[in-house]
């Protein structure tokens, strides 16, 4: 359908051109809002993936630090045994035995605290990633709603130009007579 025919269908003249311009404005506005929402959603998805990757790296670093702490504890325990053994003290009972047990216990507590701290950091990053993904979904929905809303606005604009008080759709027939009233 060519433009003159479309203008004729829409009511002709300036009203038809106005309705066409208004419809195009609604559609373009909806498309722009939808496009922006899709972009925002892709940025949120990207940020979520970055947070997930950072959480994985944090967990891996936590495992490394935990193992490093256990190695330090084992090294300290070996040094204590060497010093006690060099001085001729029995390692199997009394204070030397309690010293070794305490060293092992405190070293394990430190290793678990390190792991716990890194796990908490990683969980925080996982939570952030989840929020970003939820945000991305909300942004996509907002874009779809904007597009749908602009389509409704365009339909309303066209309907508003077609159904004016002087249009044939508003002609009322008098109940008592046969003459139409305007």
VEXRO-604954 format. One record per residue (C-alpha): x, y, z; residue number from 1. Coordinates in Angstrom, 2 decimals. Example, Ala and Ser with C-alpha at 12.3 -4.5 7.8 and 13.67 -1.06 7.14 Angstrom:
// VEXRO-604954
<rec><u>12.30</u><v>-4.50</v><w>7.80</w><pos>1</pos></rec>
<rec><u>13.67</u><v>-1.06</v><w>7.14</w><pos>2</pos></rec>
***
This chain:
// VEXRO-604954
<rec><u>0.00</u><v>0.00</v><w>0.00</w><pos>1</pos></rec>
<rec><u>1.44</u><v>3.35</v><w>-0.97</w><pos>2</pos></rec>
<rec><u>1.51</u><v>6.39</v><w>1.29</w><pos>3</pos></rec>
<rec><u>-1.36</u><v>8.29</v><w>-0.39</w><pos>4</pos></rec>
<rec><u>-3.64</u><v>5.27</v><w>-0.04</w><pos>5</pos></rec>
<rec><u>-2.60</u><v>4.84</v><w>3.60</w><pos>6</pos></rec>
<rec><u>-3.37</u><v>8.49</v><w>4.29</w><pos>7</pos></rec>
<rec><u>-6.76</u><v>8.04</v><w>2.64</w><pos>8</pos></rec>
<rec><u>-7.53</u><v>4.99</v><w>4.79</w><pos>9</pos></rec>
<rec><u>-6.49</u><v>6.82</v><w>7.93</w><pos>10</pos></rec>
<rec><u>-8.90</u><v>9.60</v><w>7.39</w><pos>11</pos></rec>
<rec><u>-7.07</u><v>11.76</v><w>4.89</w><pos>12</pos></rec>
<rec><u>-5.35</u><v>15.07</v><w>5.15</w><pos>13</pos></rec>
<rec><u>-3.56</u><v>16.41</v><w>8.17</w><pos>14</pos></rec>
<rec><u>-5.36</u><v>14.07</v><w>10.58</w><pos>15</pos></rec>
<rec><u>-4.07</u><v>11.03</v><w>8.69</w><pos>16</pos></rec>
<rec><u>-0.54</u><v>12.35</v><w>8.55</w><pos>17</pos></rec>
<rec><u>-0.71</u><v>13.20</v><w>12.26</w><pos>18</pos></rec>
<rec><u>-1.93</u><v>9.72</v><w>13.12</w><pos>19</pos></rec>
<rec><u>0.80</u><v>8.18</v><w>10.97</w><pos>20</pos></rec>
<rec><u>3.47</u><v>10.32</v><w>12.62</w><pos>21</pos></rec>
<rec><u>2.12</u><v>9.56</v><w>16.07</w><pos>22</pos></rec>
<rec><u>2.05</u><v>5.82</v><w>15.34</w><pos>23</pos></rec>
<rec><u>5.61</u><v>5.92</v><w>14.02</w><pos>24</pos></rec>
<rec><u>6.69</u><v>7.83</v><w>17.12</w><pos>25</pos></rec>
<rec><u>5.12</u><v>5.23</v><w>19.42</w><pos>26</pos></rec>
<rec><u>6.71</u><v>2.36</v><w>17.50</w><pos>27</pos></rec>
<rec><u>10.17</u><v>3.98</v><w>17.38</w><pos>28</pos></rec>
<rec><u>9.98</u><v>4.82</v><w>21.08</w><pos>29</pos></rec>
<rec><u>9.09</u><v>1.22</v><w>21.90</w><pos>30</pos></rec>
<rec><u>11.87</u><v>-0.14</v><w>19.71</w><pos>31</pos></rec>
<rec><u>14.41</u><v>2.17</v><w>21.34</w><pos>32</pos></rec>
<rec><u>13.30</u><v>1.22</v><w>24.86</w><pos>33</pos></rec>
<rec><u>13.37</u><v>-2.47</v><w>23.94</w><pos>34</pos></rec>
<rec><u>16.84</u><v>-2.16</v><w>22.42</w><pos>35</pos></rec>
<rec><u>18.16</u><v>-0.31</v><w>25.48</w><pos>36</pos></rec>
<rec><u>16.67</u><v>-2.93</v><w>27.80</w><pos>37</pos></rec>
<rec><u>18.28</u><v>-5.74</v><w>25.80</w><pos>38</pos></rec>
<rec><u>21.64</u><v>-3.98</v><w>26.00</w><pos>39</pos></rec>
<rec><u>21.26</u><v>-3.42</v><w>29.75</w><pos>40</pos></rec>
<rec><u>20.33</u><v>-7.09</v><w>30.17</w><pos>41</pos></rec>
<rec><u>23.42</u><v>-8.20</v><w>28.26</w><pos>42</pos></rec>
<rec><u>25.62</u><v>-5.98</v><w>30.44</w><pos>43</pos></rec>
<rec><u>24.05</u><v>-7.46</v><w>33.58</w><pos>44</pos></rec>
<rec><u>24.59</u><v>-10.98</v><w>32.23</w><pos>45</pos></rec>
<rec><u>28.23</u><v>-10.17</v><w>31.48</w><pos>46</pos></rec>
<rec><u>28.70</u><v>-8.78</v><w>34.99</w><pos>47</pos></rec>
<rec><u>27.12</u><v>-11.91</v><w>36.44</w><pos>48</pos></rec>
<rec><u>29.56</u><v>-14.11</v><w>34.53</w><pos>49</pos></rec>
<rec><u>32.46</u><v>-12.00</v><w>35.77</w><pos>50</pos></rec>
<rec><u>31.26</u><v>-12.39</v><w>39.36</w><pos>51</pos></rec>
<rec><u>30.92</u><v>-16.14</v><w>38.90</w><pos>52</pos></rec>
<rec><u>34.46</u><v>-16.33</v><w>37.52</w><pos>53</pos></rec>
<rec><u>35.78</u><v>-14.22</v><w>40.37</w><pos>54</pos></rec>
<rec><u>34.00</u><v>-16.50</v><w>42.87</w><pos>55</pos></rec>
<rec><u>35.71</u><v>-19.53</v><w>41.34</w><pos>56</pos></rec>
<rec><u>39.09</u><v>-17.79</v><w>41.49</w><pos>57</pos></rec>
<rec><u>38.45</u><v>-16.83</v><w>45.11</w><pos>58</pos></rec>
<rec><u>37.62</u><v>-20.42</v><w>46.03</w><pos>59</pos></rec>
<rec><u>40.76</u><v>-21.67</v><w>44.28</w><pos>60</pos></rec>
<rec><u>42.89</u><v>-19.10</v><w>46.09</w><pos>61</pos></rec>
<rec><u>41.28</u><v>-20.17</v><w>49.36</w><pos>62</pos></rec>
<rec><u>42.27</u><v>-23.79</v><w>48.75</w><pos>63</pos></rec>
<rec><u>45.84</u><v>-22.68</v><w>47.98</w><pos>64</pos></rec>
<rec><u>46.03</u><v>-20.54</v><w>51.12</w><pos>65</pos></rec>
<rec><u>44.53</u><v>-23.33</v><w>53.22</w><pos>66</pos></rec>
<rec><u>47.14</u><v>-25.78</v><w>51.93</w><pos>67</pos></rec>
<rec><u>49.91</u><v>-23.24</v><w>52.47</w><pos>68</pos></rec>
<rec><u>48.80</u><v>-22.84</v><w>56.09</w><pos>69</pos></rec>
<rec><u>48.85</u><v>-26.61</v><w>56.61</w><pos>70</pos></rec>
<rec><u>52.36</u><v>-26.75</v><w>55.14</w><pos>71</pos></rec>
<rec><u>53.50</u><v>-23.98</v><w>57.50</w><pos>72</pos></rec>
<rec><u>52.02</u><v>-25.89</v><w>60.42</w><pos>73</pos></rec>
<rec><u>53.77</u><v>-29.10</v><w>59.37</w><pos>74</pos></rec>
<rec><u>57.04</u><v>-27.19</v><w>59.01</w><pos>75</pos></rec>
<rec><u>56.64</u><v>-25.62</v><w>62.46</w><pos>76</pos></rec>
<rec><u>55.83</u><v>-29.02</v><w>63.96</w><pos>77</pos></rec>
<rec><u>58.95</u><v>-30.51</v><w>62.36</w><pos>78</pos></rec>
<rec><u>61.11</u><v>-27.70</v><w>63.73</w><pos>79</pos></rec>
<rec><u>59.67</u><v>-28.21</v><w>67.22</w><pos>80</pos></rec>
<rec><u>60.34</u><v>-31.96</v><w>67.07</w><pos>81</pos></rec>
<rec><u>63.89</u><v>-31.38</v><w>65.85</w><pos>82</pos></rec>
<rec><u>64.64</u><v>-28.87</v><w>68.63</w><pos>83</pos></rec>
<rec><u>63.08</u><v>-31.07</v><w>71.31</w><pos>84</pos></rec>
<rec><u>64.80</u><v>-34.18</v><w>70.00</w><pos>85</pos></rec>
<rec><u>68.17</u><v>-32.40</v><w>69.87</w><pos>86</pos></rec>
<rec><u>67.84</u><v>-31.46</v><w>73.51</w><pos>87</pos></rec>
<rec><u>67.23</u><v>-35.10</v><w>74.47</w><pos>88</pos></rec>
<rec><u>63.59</u><v>-34.63</v><w>75.58</w><pos>89</pos></rec>
<rec><u>61.11</u><v>-37.46</v><w>74.99</w><pos>90</pos></rec>
<rec><u>58.45</u><v>-36.40</v><w>72.44</w><pos>91</pos></rec>
<rec><u>55.98</u><v>-39.13</v><w>73.40</w><pos>92</pos></rec>
<rec><u>54.69</u><v>-37.69</v><w>76.68</w><pos>93</pos></rec>
<rec><u>54.30</u><v>-34.63</v><w>78.87</w><pos>94</pos></rec>
<rec><u>54.76</u><v>-31.04</v><w>77.75</w><pos>95</pos></rec>
<rec><u>56.50</u><v>-31.87</v><w>74.44</w><pos>96</pos></rec>
<rec><u>53.55</u><v>-34.04</v><w>73.39</w><pos>97</pos></rec>
<rec><u>51.01</u><v>-31.34</v><w>74.39</w><pos>98</pos></rec>
<rec><u>53.06</u><v>-28.72</v><w>72.51</w><pos>99</pos></rec>
<rec><u>52.88</u><v>-30.81</v><w>69.34</w><pos>100</pos></rec>
<rec><u>49.15</u><v>-31.46</v><w>69.76</w><pos>101</pos></rec>
<rec><u>48.49</u><v>-27.75</v><w>70.35</w><pos>102</pos></rec>
<rec><u>50.55</u><v>-26.81</v><w>67.29</w><pos>103</pos></rec>
<rec><u>48.57</u><v>-29.27</v><w>65.13</w><pos>104</pos></rec>
<rec><u>45.24</u><v>-28.07</v><w>66.54</w><pos>105</pos></rec>
<rec><u>45.96</u><v>-24.36</v><w>66.14</w><pos>106</pos></rec>
<rec><u>47.36</u><v>-24.93</v><w>62.65</w><pos>107</pos></rec>
<rec><u>44.18</u><v>-26.74</v><w>61.62</w><pos>108</pos></rec>
<rec><u>42.02</u><v>-24.00</v><w>63.13</w><pos>109</pos></rec>
<rec><u>43.95</u><v>-21.41</v><w>61.12</w><pos>110</pos></rec>
<rec><u>43.59</u><v>-23.46</v><w>57.91</w><pos>111</pos></rec>
<rec><u>39.83</u><v>-23.82</v><w>58.41</w><pos>112</pos></rec>
<rec><u>39.44</u><v>-20.11</v><w>59.21</w><pos>113</pos></rec>
<rec><u>41.27</u><v>-19.26</v><w>55.97</w><pos>114</pos></rec>
<rec><u>39.00</u><v>-21.60</v><w>54.00</w><pos>115</pos></rec>
<rec><u>35.90</u><v>-20.19</v><w>55.68</w><pos>116</pos></rec>
<rec><u>36.90</u><v>-16.59</v><w>54.89</w><pos>117</pos></rec>
<rec><u>37.51</u><v>-17.36</v><w>51.22</w><pos>118</pos></rec>
<rec><u>34.28</u><v>-19.36</v><w>51.02</w><pos>119</pos></rec>
<rec><u>32.34</u><v>-16.39</v><w>52.41</w><pos>120</pos></rec>
<rec><u>33.92</u><v>-14.07</v><w>49.84</w><pos>121</pos></rec>
<rec><u>33.11</u><v>-16.51</v><w>47.05</w><pos>122</pos></rec>
<rec><u>29.51</u><v>-16.89</v><w>48.28</w><pos>123</pos></rec>
<rec><u>29.11</u><v>-13.13</v><w>48.25</w><pos>124</pos></rec>
<rec><u>30.30</u><v>-13.06</v><w>44.64</w><pos>125</pos></rec>
<rec><u>27.91</u><v>-15.90</v><w>43.74</w><pos>126</pos></rec>
<rec><u>25.05</u><v>-13.95</v><w>45.34</w><pos>127</pos></rec>
<rec><u>26.04</u><v>-10.87</v><w>43.36</w><pos>128</pos></rec>
<rec><u>26.02</u><v>-12.94</v><w>40.17</w><pos>129</pos></rec>
<rec><u>22.54</u><v>-14.22</v><w>40.97</w><pos>130</pos></rec>
<rec><u>21.27</u><v>-10.69</v><w>41.52</w><pos>131</pos></rec>
<rec><u>22.80</u><v>-9.58</v><w>38.22</w><pos>132</pos></rec>
<rec><u>21.08</u><v>-12.45</v><w>36.39</w><pos>133</pos></rec>
<rec><u>17.76</u><v>-11.55</v><w>38.03</w><pos>134</pos></rec>
<rec><u>18.33</u><v>-7.94</v><w>37.00</w><pos>135</pos></rec>
<rec><u>19.00</u><v>-9.06</v><w>33.42</w><pos>136</pos></rec>
<rec><u>15.70</u><v>-10.94</v><w>33.36</w><pos>137</pos></rec>
<rec><u>13.83</u><v>-7.93</v><w>34.71</w><pos>138</pos></rec>
<rec><u>15.44</u><v>-5.70</v><w>32.10</w><pos>139</pos></rec>
<rec><u>14.40</u><v>-8.05</v><w>29.29</w><pos>140</pos></rec>
<rec><u>10.85</u><v>-8.06</v><w>30.63</w><pos>141</pos></rec>
<rec><u>10.85</u><v>-4.27</v><w>30.84</w><pos>142</pos></rec>
<rec><u>11.99</u><v>-4.08</v><w>27.21</w><pos>143</pos></rec>
<rec><u>9.21</u><v>-6.40</v><w>26.09</w><pos>144</pos></rec>
<rec><u>6.68</u><v>-4.40</v><w>28.11</w><pos>145</pos></rec>
<rec><u>7.92</u><v>-1.15</v><w>26.56</w><pos>146</pos></rec>
<rec><u>7.51</u><v>-2.59</v><w>23.08</w><pos>147</pos></rec>
<rec><u>4.02</u><v>-3.90</v><w>23.89</w><pos>148</pos></rec>
<rec><u>3.08</u><v>-0.58</v><w>25.49</w><pos>149</pos></rec>
<rec><u>4.19</u><v>1.35</v><w>22.44</w><pos>150</pos></rec>
<rec><u>2.13</u><v>-0.94</v><w>20.21</w><pos>151</pos></rec>
<rec><u>-0.92</u><v>-0.24</v><w>22.38</w><pos>152</pos></rec>
<rec><u>-0.17</u><v>3.48</v><w>22.27</w><pos>153</pos></rec>
<rec><u>0.12</u><v>3.35</v><w>18.49</w><pos>154</pos></rec>
<rec><u>-3.18</u><v>1.50</v><w>18.23</w><pos>155</pos></rec>
<rec><u>-4.81</u><v>4.06</v><w>20.49</w><pos>156</pos></rec>
<rec><u>-3.42</u><v>6.89</v><w>18.41</w><pos>157</pos></rec>
<rec><u>-4.79</u><v>5.40</v><w>15.20</w><pos>158</pos></rec>
<rec><u>-8.14</u><v>4.66</v><w>16.80</w><pos>159</pos></rec>
<rec><u>-8.27</u><v>8.19</v><w>18.16</w><pos>160</pos></rec>
<rec><u>-7.83</u><v>9.64</v><w>14.68</w><pos>161</pos></rec>
<rec><u>-10.42</u><v>7.33</v><w>13.13</w><pos>162</pos></rec>
<rec><u>-13.14</u><v>7.71</v><w>15.70</w><pos>163</pos></rec>
<rec><u>-13.74</u><v>11.43</v><w>16.05</w><pos>164</pos></rec>
<rec><u>-17.11</u><v>13.04</v><w>16.71</w><pos>165</pos></rec>
<rec><u>-17.44</u><v>13.78</v><w>12.99</w><pos>166</pos></rec>
<rec><u>-16.44</u><v>10.31</v><w>11.79</w><pos>167</pos></rec>
<rec><u>-18.92</u><v>7.80</v><w>10.44</w><pos>168</pos></rec>
<rec><u>-18.26</u><v>5.53</v><w>13.45</w><pos>169</pos></rec>
<rec><u>-19.84</u><v>8.10</v><w>15.78</w><pos>170</pos></rec>
<rec><u>-23.06</u><v>8.69</v><w>13.88</w><pos>171</pos></rec>
<rec><u>-26.04</u><v>7.89</v><w>16.09</w><pos>172</pos></rec>
<rec><u>-29.46</u><v>7.06</v><w>14.87</w><pos>173</pos></rec>
<rec><u>-32.36</u><v>8.65</v><w>16.73</w><pos>174</pos></rec>
<rec><u>-34.58</u><v>6.11</v><w>18.44</w><pos>175</pos></rec>
<rec><u>-37.78</u><v>7.99</v><w>17.76</w><pos>176</pos></rec>
<rec><u>-37.11</u><v>8.97</v><w>14.18</w><pos>177</pos></rec>
<rec><u>-35.47</u><v>7.72</v><w>11.07</w><pos>178</pos></rec>
<rec><u>-33.08</u><v>10.64</v><w>10.69</w><pos>179</pos></rec>
<rec><u>-29.52</u><v>10.13</v><w>11.94</w><pos>180</pos></rec>
<rec><u>-28.26</u><v>12.63</v><w>14.49</w><pos>181</pos></rec>
<rec><u>-24.73</u><v>13.98</v><w>14.62</w><pos>182</pos></rec>
***
